[in-house]
């Protein structure tokens, strides 16, 4: 059993992560659904979709910057402070998208400002994952660390559910015309209330005991330069980067590109695609908890390896399973993808934290984690659309997703098991 403070920490880490990822993913869903008409109305329809996905992708460019900036802040001033600051920055950028005029009102300035706001979102989310995960891992008992770290990691799929659900509900209530004209903006403006809840929750938690102990030791020893600290842990950073790259490519093929495929290729209703994405994310939330608990019993590496292999295989079955266009097939395909991806996340979360010492944990973890997203999450949907347009087949998309898992699998086989490692 855990005490009240620990329960508050788990709840606040989950809510804060969900809010931050809601903001990040509502942009992704809107990019796939309406941004082509709002910000690129004069382009060829296929190119307009590609342009709107590119505005979504640029958010990944600044994620490493955010990881380093908030990582340094978190390692020097505390995990809690960095998390609150990143959440505030995300709220400002997301609400800005909600009030941004379209191309019809201000011309080319509209997509330019859209890109700027997306870049700010990238900086903010770059500091989120590492801080939330580390704060939980450093604060709660080690024997169930895999399960504890599952709590902040549900922020991704749960935020995806909220964002997809919000857009689907708005489309249902307002109708297609009103939703495309202005209704989608309400999902962005709602971020203000969500950010307020997240900041309030995070202000109630304490700094981690491991970090407090490190602060006491730091006053008595000379602190190495950040570059020297990161250079000392380059192998671990590379391991995080390669494993995360495979996981991230699969995630965005299973979610963002999946929405594009269902709506643009199969010509099925937008609401069905969002329902499938929501079901897949809900299933993934439950799977992350199960996989995290399994990693406490079996080890981090075997669980993560099993997830990567299973997801790579499903990348080949996903699109044929969906091709019939039936509601059951679309939703079931997304659900299986959620299970496969959830196993990866549940296994890798504690593993990543346990690779680094307290002095560099936030910065080193975030650097490897966020750099991986630039080369995978940023381009996975773009590569998917480009391959589909070029070959008129989903097989090259599946090959790309599966190939991205290979370096991560090699890195895992070459790594040592970290289960049970002390974080002090």
Secondary structure by P-SEA (a helix, b strand, c coil): cccaaaaaaaaaaaaaaaaaaaaaaaaaaaaaccccccccccccaaaaaaaaaaaaaacccaaaaaaaaaaaaaacccaaaaaaaaaaaaaaaaaaaaaccccccccaaaaaaaaaaaaaaaaaacccaaaaaaaaaacccccccccccccccaaaaaaaaaaaaaaaaaaaaccaaaaaacaaaaaaaaaaaaaaaaaaaaaaccccaaaaaaaaaaaacccccaaaaaaacaaaaaaaaaaaaaaaaaaaaacaaaaaaacccccccaaaaaaaaaaaaaaaaaaaaaaaaaaacccaaaaaaaaaaaaaaaccccccccccccaaaaaaaaaaaaaaaaaaaaacaaaaaaccccccaaaaaaaaaaaaaaaccccaaaaaaaaaaacccaaaaaaaaaaaaaaaaaaaaacccccccccc
